[in-house]
Amino acid sequence: MLFVPETEVYYGMNVVAASVWELLPQAEESLDKLCSLIQERFPDAELEQIRSDVVALLDDLERAGLTDASGAQSAA
């Protein structure tokens, strides 16, 4: 769970979303790399589904002010 002090909002994450958050710094240059890293952690998941879910999560994180358009974590 992430807390955004400016808005006093908590952002809950499941284990996969938390993994995406954790791996963002290692893979911020490439969505493909991020998806590959997630697939390494969750090998039973289809890469297409991972990509779709990661894109949706990154959109949500950006709307919440937790990332910028490139997917990089903000200082929140």
C-alpha positions as CSV (number, residue, x, y, z in Angstrom):
1,M,0.0,0.0,0.0
2,L,1.3,3.5,-0.9
3,F,0.4,6.7,0.9
4,V,0.3,9.9,-1.0
5,P,0.9,12.6,1.6
6,E,-0.3,15.5,-0.6
7,T,-3.7,14.0,-0.9
8,E,-3.7,11.8,2.2
9,V,-4.8,9.0,-0.1
10,Y,-3.7,5.4,0.3
11,Y,-3.2,3.3,-2.9
12,G,-3.7,-0.4,-2.3
13,M,-1.8,-2.9,-4.5
14,N,-2.0,-6.7,-4.9
15,V,1.2,-8.7,-5.0
16,V,1.6,-8.3,-8.8
17,A,1.1,-4.5,-8.7
18,A,3.5,-4.2,-5.9
19,S,6.1,-6.1,-8.0
20,V,5.5,-3.7,-10.9
21,W,6.1,-0.8,-8.5
22,E,9.3,-2.4,-7.1
23,L,10.6,-3.1,-10.6
24,L,9.9,0.3,-12.2
25,P,13.4,1.7,-11.4
26,Q,15.1,-1.3,-13.1
27,A,12.9,-1.1,-16.2
28,E,11.8,2.5,-16.7
29,E,13.4,2.6,-20.1
30,S,11.2,-0.1,-21.5
31,L,7.7,-1.5,-21.0
32,D,8.9,-4.7,-22.6
33,K,11.6,-5.1,-20.1
34,L,9.2,-4.4,-17.2
35,C,6.8,-7.0,-18.6
36,S,9.6,-9.6,-19.0
37,L,10.7,-9.0,-15.4
38,I,7.2,-9.5,-14.2
39,Q,6.9,-12.7,-16.2
40,E,10.1,-14.0,-14.5
41,R,8.3,-13.6,-11.2
42,F,5.0,-15.0,-12.4
43,P,5.9,-17.5,-15.1
44,D,2.4,-19.0,-15.4
45,A,1.1,-15.6,-16.7
46,E,0.7,-15.0,-20.4
47,L,3.0,-12.1,-21.6
48,E,0.1,-10.4,-23.5
49,Q,-2.0,-10.4,-20.3
50,I,0.9,-9.1,-18.3
51,R,1.4,-6.3,-20.8
52,S,-2.3,-5.3,-20.7
53,D,-2.4,-5.4,-16.9
54,V,0.9,-3.4,-16.6
55,V,-0.3,-0.7,-19.0
56,A,-3.6,-0.4,-17.1
57,L,-1.7,-0.2,-13.7
58,L,0.7,2.4,-15.0
59,D,-2.2,4.5,-16.2
60,D,-3.8,4.2,-12.8
61,L,-0.6,5.2,-11.1
62,E,-0.1,8.2,-13.3
63,R,-3.7,9.4,-12.7
64,A,-3.0,9.0,-8.9
65,G,0.2,11.1,-9.3
66,L,2.5,8.3,-8.4
67,T,4.3,8.1,-11.7
68,D,4.9,10.4,-14.6
69,A,4.1,9.6,-18.3
70,S,7.3,7.5,-18.6
71,G,6.3,5.2,-15.8
72,A,9.0,6.5,-13.4
73,Q,8.1,6.7,-9.8
74,S,7.4,10.1,-8.4
75,A,8.7,11.3,-5.1
76,A,5.3,10.7,-3.4
